[in-house]
Amino acid sequence: MSQQKIGTRCVQAGYTPKNGEPRQIPIIQSTTFKYDTSEDMGKLFDLEASGYFYTRLQNPTNDHVAAKIAALEGGTAAMLTSSGQAANFFALFNICECGSHIVASSSIYGGTFNLIAVTMAKMGIEVTFVSPTATDEELDAAFKDNTRAVFGETIANPALTVLDIEKFANAAHRHGVPLIVDNTFPTPVNCRPIEWGADIVTHSTTKYMDGHGAGVGGAIVDSGKFDWMAHADKFPGLCQPDDSYHGITYADKFGKEGAFITKATAQLMRDFGSIQSPQNAFILNLGLESLHVRMPKHVENGLAVARFLEKHPKVVKVSYPGLESDKYYELAKKYMPNGGCGVVSFELEGGRSAAENFMKKLKLAAIETHVADARTCCLNPATSTHRQMTDEQLSEAGIPAGLVRMSCGLEDKEDLIADLEQALS
């Protein structure tokens, strides 16, 4: 399947019905599964056999959809989670514990920044934030003996900085740890971080993957390339027996291709229960089937809107990596030759109040705490998604108070531009 083109994988990967079986992925809306003997069930609990015993851990609907996302990203294993936040937390916490350290790009989604800087800090996990434009020397200086992961976003939400994936991957590997990349905005249609050295890829499937604002969800994909056993002292959770799960050593039993996701399922999903419902997974799959058709339209609209805004006298600055004038243009061209996404960030003259006034006047674009949808929407991060950050943190993350994040949907670009024009005037 991985040899096929991305569009074919969007439509076909993850599920192949047998003779007389349903053509669409079936929704297995059941909490539990029946077995004839307790021995049969025991084999499942010992991870000696594959199958299902409780939807909190695994469900066939979810597994088919996760398999499709793994095929899209070019990974060896994947799992669905209840949200993108759960995916990022699981991906990090699967290899970090009290006393660990993370190196992260400072230009990431506000919720993820808060997760790492505040919530995980309460668990005894510290972080060093580095600029996405950090030099090799600056990156190396951020690592400590207890560093266990490097984290960044392909295209940061909402600053739209582009991560130099190869540079961050090389730094991570120099220090014997994996690079985890949140690839929500470009999706695997426009960028596949594993091909550039990333080890783990996460998604908020709520965004373009669903694409219709219908179901919240997340996903984690393992590249299957990071050799945990070669750094066994750093990753005891994967390389030493798990007393909470029958003494299994995940890296030993499931190899580098399956250890990470198996541990995240058998341990973290068991204990935290952040599952995606089978109904949501079904909805997500419907979105995935058209992902390769939708993404070029989002990119086309994003670029048209960015070019219009760039020339407008009331706009101070436009961030869109597809613009030749954007500081991340060359990086975007390297990692995303077909374009990144439909999200455009721009700063208006007059700051926060100008941004709020402008958004009130829009007719097509709705003010929503959402992004990457079939319908155009916008928000002012400083007063919504990023309001927990100080002005200093906001400017560090490249999000000035007057910034508007606009997510260009699938409408006709001429209508979107006309709406912007009337709102600005």
Backbone torsions as a table, in degrees:
resi	resn	phi	psi	omega
1	MET	NA	-37.0	-175.6
2	SER	-67.5	-17.2	177.6
3	GLN	-77.4	-18.3	-177.6
4	GLN	-75.3	160.3	179.5
5	LYS	-65.6	158.1	-173.7
6	ILE	-60.6	-38.0	-179.7
7	GLY	-63.6	-40.6	177.9
8	THR	-64.1	-39.4	178.4
9	ARG	-65.8	-39.2	177.1
10	CYS	-55.5	-40.3	-175.0
11	VAL	-84.9	-40.9	-166.2
12	GLN	-107.4	-25.7	-170.3
13	ALA	-66.7	156.3	171.1
14	GLY	92.3	-27.8	-175.8
15	TYR	-151.0	121.8	175.1
16	THR	-125.1	106.6	-177.7
17	PRO	-67.2	144.5	174.7
18	LYS	-86.2	177.5	-178.4
19	ASN	-52.0	120.8	176.0
20	GLY	81.1	2.2	179.4
21	GLU	-88.6	161.7	-178.5
22	PRO	-60.9	139.0	-179.8
23	ARG	-70.2	-39.0	178.0
24	GLN	-85.1	148.6	175.5
25	ILE	-55.0	122.9	-179.3
26	PRO	-72.6	144.8	174.9
27	ILE	-86.8	109.7	177.6
28	ILE	-91.4	82.5	-175.2
29	GLN	-87.6	69.9	-179.7
30	SER	-137.3	138.8	179.5
31	THR	-75.7	-28.5	-169.3
32	THR	-142.5	172.2	-173.9
33	PHE	-136.3	143.8	-172.7
34	LYS	-96.6	139.7	176.7
35	TYR	-128.3	154.1	-177.7
36	ASP	-76.5	-36.3	-177.8
37	THR	-134.0	157.2	177.4
38	SER	-70.6	-23.8	175.8
39	GLU	-63.3	-42.5	179.0
40	ASP	-58.3	-44.9	-178.6
41	MET	-70.1	-36.3	179.7
42	GLY	-57.9	-38.7	179.0
43	LYS	-61.8	-34.4	178.6
44	LEU	-68.9	-43.8	-179.7
45	PHE	-66.3	-27.6	178.2
46	ASP	-87.3	2.1	-176.4
47	LEU	57.6	30.9	177.8
48	GLU	-91.7	-20.5	179.2
49	ALA	-133.9	155.7	177.1
50	SER	-98.4	144.4	-177.7
51	GLY	162.2	-166.2	-172.5
52	TYR	-130.6	138.2	174.2
53	PHE	-131.3	-19.6	-179.4
54	TYR	-161.1	130.2	-172.9
55	THR	-65.9	-19.8	176.4
56	ARG	-61.1	-31.9	178.1
57	LEU	-89.0	-55.8	-177.9
58	GLN	-150.2	153.2	179.4
59	ASN	-145.3	139.5	-175.9
60	PRO	-58.4	-39.7	179.4
61	THR	-59.8	-49.5	-179.2
62	ASN	-61.4	-40.5	-177.4
63	ASP	-66.3	-37.3	176.7
64	HIS	-62.1	-43.4	-177.6
65	VAL	-70.4	-40.2	176.5
66	ALA	-61.1	-39.4	179.3
67	ALA	-63.7	-36.7	177.0
68	LYS	-64.1	-44.9	-178.9
69	ILE	-65.5	-37.1	176.1
70	ALA	-61.7	-42.1	179.1
71	ALA	-65.6	-36.9	179.5
72	LEU	-66.2	-40.3	-177.7
73	GLU	-85.1	-13.0	-176.9
74	GLY	78.5	32.5	178.8
75	GLY	-100.0	176.8	-178.5
76	THR	-103.0	-18.8	-179.5
77	ALA	-158.1	152.9	-179.7
78	ALA	-152.7	161.1	174.5
79	MET	-142.9	152.4	174.6
80	LEU	-96.2	149.9	176.0
81	THR	-129.8	174.1	-175.5
82	SER	-69.9	-23.6	-178.6
83	SER	-162.1	169.9	175.5
84	GLY	-64.8	-34.1	177.8
85	GLN	-63.5	-42.4	177.8
86	ALA	-63.4	-38.4	179.4
87	ALA	-62.0	-46.2	-179.7
88	ASN	-66.8	-39.8	178.7
89	PHE	-64.1	-48.4	-179.7
90	PHE	-60.6	-44.0	-177.1
91	ALA	-59.6	-39.6	-179.8
92	LEU	-79.6	-46.7	-174.3
93	PHE	-70.8	-18.6	178.2
94	ASN	-64.7	-24.9	-179.0
95	ILE	-123.8	-1.6	178.3
96	CYS	-113.4	152.9	175.2
97	GLU	-149.2	178.4	178.7
98	CYS	-51.3	125.9	-178.4
99	GLY	99.6	-5.2	178.2
100	SER	-86.5	169.8	-178.6
101	HIS	-137.3	143.2	179.9
102	ILE	-121.5	140.9	168.3
103	VAL	-103.9	124.9	-177.2
104	ALA	-134.3	147.5	172.2
105	SER	-64.0	138.8	179.8
106	SER	-74.7	-17.1	-177.2
107	SER	-98.3	81.3	179.2
108	ILE	-137.1	169.1	178.7
109	TYR	-54.9	137.7	-175.9
110	GLY	-54.6	-39.4	179.4
111	GLY	-64.7	-37.8	179.5
112	THR	-73.6	-38.4	175.2
113	PHE	-56.0	-47.0	-179.3
114	ASN	-65.4	-41.3	178.5
115	LEU	-55.9	-47.6	-175.1
116	ILE	-78.9	-43.8	-173.1
117	ALA	-77.4	-30.5	-174.0
118	VAL	-112.7	-59.8	-172.9
119	THR	-68.3	-46.7	-179.7
120	MET	-71.5	-25.3	175.0
121	ALA	-63.0	-34.0	178.1
122	LYS	-68.8	-17.9	177.3
123	MET	-91.6	2.6	178.6
124	GLY	86.2	20.5	178.0
125	ILE	-108.3	118.5	-177.9
126	GLU	-97.7	165.2	-177.5
127	VAL	-137.8	146.8	167.4
128	THR	-118.2	120.0	178.1
129	PHE	-89.6	135.3	178.5
130	VAL	-123.6	153.9	177.7
131	SER	-66.3	143.6	176.8
132	PRO	-62.9	-17.4	179.0
133	THR	-99.5	14.6	-178.0
134	ALA	-56.9	145.0	175.6
135	THR	-76.6	169.5	176.7
136	ASP	-58.0	-39.7	-178.8
137	GLU	-65.0	-44.1	179.4
138	GLU	-65.8	-37.8	177.5
139	LEU	-64.1	-50.3	-178.8
140	ASP	-57.5	-37.1	-178.4
141	ALA	-66.7	-21.0	-177.3
142	ALA	-79.7	-18.3	-177.0
143	PHE	-78.1	149.1	175.8
144	LYS	-129.0	173.4	178.9
145	ASP	-61.8	-28.5	-176.4
146	ASN	-98.4	11.7	177.4
147	THR	-66.9	134.6	-176.8
148	ARG	-123.3	-11.7	-179.2
149	ALA	-163.5	155.1	170.8
150	VAL	-117.5	139.2	-175.3
151	PHE	-132.1	140.1	174.6
152	GLY	-161.2	172.7	177.6
153	GLU	-115.6	135.4	-179.3
154	THR	-52.5	-59.0	169.4
155	ILE	-119.5	118.2	-173.7
156	ALA	-71.6	143.2	178.1
157	ASN	-104.1	118.6	3.2
158	PRO	-107.3	8.9	-173.7
159	ALA	-70.3	-21.1	178.8
160	LEU	62.1	30.2	168.9
161	THR	-74.5	149.8	-179.8
162	VAL	-107.6	128.1	-179.5
163	LEU	-77.2	132.5	172.8
164	ASP	-80.3	88.2	-170.1
165	ILE	-58.4	-45.7	-178.9
166	GLU	-59.5	-44.5	-178.6
167	LYS	-62.7	-46.4	-179.6
168	PHE	-68.2	-36.1	178.3
169	ALA	-66.1	-44.0	179.5
170	ASN	-61.9	-41.4	178.3
171	ALA	-63.1	-45.9	179.3
172	ALA	-58.6	-45.8	-175.9
173	HIS	-71.6	-30.2	174.1
174	ARG	-59.8	-30.2	-177.3
175	HIS	-104.5	12.8	172.7
176	GLY	69.0	31.0	177.8
177	VAL	-130.7	160.5	-179.5
178	PRO	-83.6	154.6	170.9
179	LEU	-98.1	126.1	176.1
180	ILE	-106.8	124.4	-177.4
181	VAL	-121.8	125.8	172.2
182	ASP	-83.3	113.5	-173.4
183	ASN	-107.6	29.1	-174.2
184	THR	-57.9	-49.0	-171.6
185	PHE	-69.8	-49.3	-179.2
186	PRO	-75.8	-26.8	-171.4
187	THR	61.1	163.2	-179.7
188	PRO	-65.5	-10.9	175.5
189	VAL	-65.9	-38.3	-176.1
190	ASN	-105.8	-17.8	177.2
191	CYS	-157.2	136.4	175.2
192	ARG	-123.2	94.4	-172.7
193	PRO	-56.3	-29.3	-179.4
194	ILE	-60.0	-34.8	179.6
195	GLU	-66.9	-15.9	-179.3
196	TRP	-108.5	9.6	174.6
197	GLY	110.5	-4.9	177.3
198	ALA	-66.8	149.0	-177.2
199	ASP	-102.0	-37.7	179.6
200	ILE	-129.4	137.2	178.3
201	VAL	-121.8	135.1	177.2
202	THR	-118.0	161.7	177.8
203	HIS	-145.1	144.2	157.1
204	SER	-91.0	103.5	-178.2
205	THR	-70.9	-11.5	176.2
206	THR	-57.0	-28.0	-171.9
207	LYS	-85.1	-125.9	-172.7
208	TYR	-59.5	-32.6	-176.8
209	MET	-59.2	-48.2	171.1
210	ASP	-72.3	-57.5	170.6
211	GLY	78.3	-0.2	-177.4
212	HIS	-131.6	13.4	177.5
213	GLY	60.8	34.6	-173.7
214	ALA	-103.7	-30.3	-175.5
215	GLY	-147.1	129.8	176.7
216	VAL	-78.2	140.5	178.0
217	GLY	-174.3	170.0	177.4
218	GLY	-143.4	169.0	177.6
219	ALA	-149.7	149.1	173.3
220	ILE	-125.0	132.3	177.4
221	VAL	-121.5	132.4	175.5
222	ASP	-99.9	131.4	178.3
223	SER	-68.8	-23.5	-176.2
224	GLY	74.8	13.5	-174.3
225	LYS	-105.9	-21.4	-176.2
226	PHE	-78.2	128.1	-177.6
227	ASP	-89.4	94.4	-176.6
228	TRP	-63.4	-40.9	-176.2
229	MET	-65.4	-26.8	177.7
230	ALA	-69.3	-15.7	178.8
231	HIS	-129.5	42.4	-171.5
232	ALA	-55.9	-33.5	-178.6
233	ASP	-66.6	-27.9	180.0
234	LYS	-80.3	-27.0	-171.7
235	PHE	-125.3	64.4	-178.4
236	PRO	-59.7	-32.5	-179.7
237	GLY	-60.2	-29.2	179.2
238	LEU	-98.5	-26.4	-169.4
239	CYS	-110.5	-1.8	174.8
240	GLN	-122.0	158.5	-178.2
241	PRO	-57.4	137.5	178.1
242	ASP	-93.0	103.9	-177.7
243	ASP	-64.5	-23.0	-179.8
244	SER	-83.9	-1.6	178.3
245	TYR	-141.9	63.4	172.0
246	HIS	58.7	27.2	175.7
247	GLY	69.2	23.3	180.0
248	ILE	-73.3	137.1	170.2
249	THR	-102.2	106.6	-170.5
250	TYR	-59.7	-46.2	-176.4
251	ALA	-65.7	-29.4	178.9
252	ASP	-74.3	-50.2	-172.6
253	LYS	-76.8	-36.3	-172.8
254	PHE	-113.0	2.0	176.0
255	GLY	65.7	178.3	-178.3
256	LYS	-70.0	-18.9	-179.8
257	GLU	-75.4	-28.3	-172.4
258	GLY	-125.0	-9.5	-172.3
259	ALA	-61.7	-48.1	-172.4
260	PHE	-61.4	-50.2	-177.1
261	ILE	-71.3	-35.1	178.4
262	THR	-63.8	-44.1	178.4
263	LYS	-64.5	-43.7	-179.5
264	ALA	-60.8	-33.4	179.3
265	THR	-78.2	-54.2	-172.7
266	ALA	-68.2	-25.3	-174.8
267	GLN	-110.3	-59.5	-173.7
268	LEU	-73.6	-45.3	180.0
269	MET	-66.4	-36.3	175.5
270	ARG	-58.3	-43.5	-172.1
271	ASP	-89.3	-32.9	-177.7
272	PHE	-99.8	-27.1	174.0
273	GLY	65.1	30.5	-177.8
274	SER	-84.5	64.7	-173.6
275	ILE	-85.8	152.2	168.6
276	GLN	-89.4	137.6	-179.7
277	SER	-71.8	148.2	177.3
278	PRO	-56.3	-34.4	178.2
279	GLN	-62.6	-44.2	178.1
280	ASN	-65.7	-37.8	178.4
281	ALA	-63.6	-38.9	177.5
282	PHE	-61.7	-46.0	178.7
283	ILE	-63.0	-42.1	178.1
284	LEU	-58.6	-42.9	-179.3
285	ASN	-62.9	-36.5	176.4
286	LEU	-60.4	-40.0	177.4
287	GLY	-65.9	-42.5	-178.8
288	LEU	-60.7	-32.3	-176.9
289	GLU	-64.6	-21.3	179.0
290	SER	-115.4	8.9	-174.7
291	LEU	-56.6	-43.5	-177.4
292	HIS	-69.3	-20.3	177.8
293	VAL	-87.1	-36.5	-176.1
294	ARG	-76.2	-40.7	-172.7
295	MET	-58.0	-43.3	178.1
296	PRO	-60.7	-32.9	179.0
297	LYS	-70.8	-41.5	176.0
298	HIS	-59.4	-43.3	-180.0
299	VAL	-64.4	-44.5	179.1
300	GLU	-58.8	-45.8	179.9
301	ASN	-68.1	-41.6	179.5
302	GLY	-60.3	-45.1	-179.2
303	LEU	-66.1	-41.8	179.5
304	ALA	-62.5	-44.3	179.5
305	VAL	-66.0	-43.0	-179.9
306	ALA	-61.8	-41.7	180.0
307	ARG	-66.5	-37.8	177.4
308	PHE	-64.5	-48.0	-176.7
309	LEU	-64.9	-36.1	-178.6
310	GLU	-58.2	-30.6	-177.0
311	LYS	-93.1	-6.2	-173.9
312	HIS	-81.8	130.7	-176.8
313	PRO	-62.6	-25.0	-177.6
314	LYS	-86.1	-3.5	-179.2
315	VAL	-100.1	122.2	-177.9
316	VAL	-75.3	-43.4	-172.9
317	LYS	-156.6	142.5	175.9
318	VAL	-120.9	132.0	172.8
319	SER	-111.9	118.1	173.9
320	TYR	-159.4	112.2	-171.5
321	PRO	-60.3	-13.9	178.5
322	GLY	-82.1	-10.3	177.9
323	LEU	-80.0	135.2	179.7
324	GLU	-59.5	-27.7	-178.5
325	SER	-81.9	-8.8	-175.6
326	ASP	-75.0	140.1	-176.7
327	LYS	-66.0	-18.0	179.9
328	TYR	-101.1	11.6	-175.1
329	TYR	-57.2	-47.6	-177.2
330	GLU	-65.4	-41.8	177.5
331	LEU	-63.7	-42.0	179.5
332	ALA	-62.4	-39.7	-179.9
333	LYS	-64.1	-37.3	-179.8
334	LYS	-68.0	-50.9	-173.9
335	TYR	-88.3	-24.8	-176.1
336	MET	-135.4	67.8	-176.0
337	PRO	-60.4	-22.7	179.2
338	ASN	-95.0	9.6	-178.3
339	GLY	101.4	160.4	-175.4
340	GLY	-97.1	-69.3	-176.0
341	CYS	-158.5	-173.6	-178.3
342	GLY	-103.0	13.9	-177.4
343	VAL	-93.4	128.6	179.5
344	VAL	-122.5	131.5	174.5
345	SER	-111.0	135.5	179.1
346	PHE	-146.3	150.0	-178.2
347	GLU	-107.3	130.9	-180.0
348	LEU	-97.6	148.8	172.7
349	GLU	-62.4	129.7	178.2
350	GLY	104.2	4.5	171.9
351	GLY	61.9	-147.0	-173.8
352	ARG	-53.7	-47.1	-176.0
353	SER	-68.3	-37.4	177.3
354	ALA	-64.0	-39.6	179.5
355	ALA	-63.3	-45.1	-179.1
356	GLU	-66.1	-40.6	-179.8
357	ASN	-63.9	-44.5	179.2
358	PHE	-60.4	-45.9	-175.8
359	MET	-66.0	-32.6	177.9
360	LYS	-61.3	-30.7	-173.7
361	LYS	-88.0	-9.1	179.5
362	LEU	-69.2	141.8	179.7
363	LYS	-106.6	-39.7	-179.2
364	LEU	-85.2	-43.7	-176.4
365	ALA	-82.4	122.7	-179.9
366	ALA	-89.8	146.1	173.7
367	ILE	-81.0	114.8	-176.2
368	GLU	-143.9	152.3	170.3
369	THR	-85.0	60.0	-177.1
370	HIS	-152.1	167.8	-176.5
371	VAL	-162.2	158.6	173.6
372	ALA	64.5	57.5	-173.7
373	ASP	-129.5	163.2	176.5
374	ALA	-63.2	-26.8	179.8
375	ARG	-103.1	141.7	-179.7
376	THR	-70.0	134.5	178.1
377	CYS	-143.3	164.4	-178.6
378	CYS	-150.9	162.5	171.8
379	LEU	-159.1	166.2	174.7
380	ASN	-104.9	101.9	-173.0
381	PRO	-54.2	-37.7	-176.0
382	ALA	-58.7	-30.5	-178.8
383	THR	-104.0	5.4	-177.9
384	SER	-135.8	-98.1	-171.9
385	THR	-60.6	-29.8	-174.4
386	HIS	-112.1	20.0	-173.9
387	ARG	-69.3	-14.0	177.3
388	GLN	-78.8	-7.8	-178.9
389	MET	-94.7	144.8	177.0
390	THR	-73.2	165.8	178.0
391	ASP	-60.1	-34.4	178.9
392	GLU	-66.2	-46.2	178.3
393	GLN	-63.8	-38.0	179.0
394	LEU	-60.7	-47.2	-177.3
395	SER	-70.2	-32.4	175.6
396	GLU	-62.1	-37.6	180.0
397	ALA	-85.1	2.3	177.8
398	GLY	76.0	32.4	-176.8
399	ILE	-125.9	79.2	179.7
400	PRO	-62.3	157.9	-174.6
401	ALA	-59.6	-29.3	-179.1
402	GLY	-90.4	14.3	-176.9
403	LEU	-76.0	135.3	171.7
404	VAL	-113.1	129.2	173.4
405	ARG	-100.2	118.4	179.1
406	MET	-114.3	126.9	177.4
407	SER	-103.1	108.6	-176.8
408	CYS	-78.7	123.6	-177.4
409	GLY	-84.2	-145.3	-175.4
410	LEU	-107.0	15.2	177.7
411	GLU	-70.4	176.3	174.8
412	ASP	-74.2	134.8	-174.7
413	LYS	-62.0	-31.6	179.3
414	GLU	-61.6	-38.5	179.3
415	ASP	-70.3	-38.0	178.1
416	LEU	-63.8	-43.9	-179.4
417	ILE	-65.9	-39.7	178.0
418	ALA	-62.2	-39.3	178.8
419	ASP	-64.7	-44.0	177.7
420	LEU	-62.2	-41.6	-177.8
421	GLU	-61.1	-47.0	-179.2
422	GLN	-67.7	-36.4	-179.1
423	ALA	-68.9	-38.6	-179.7
424	LEU	-72.3	-29.3	-178.1
425	SER	-87.9	NA	NA
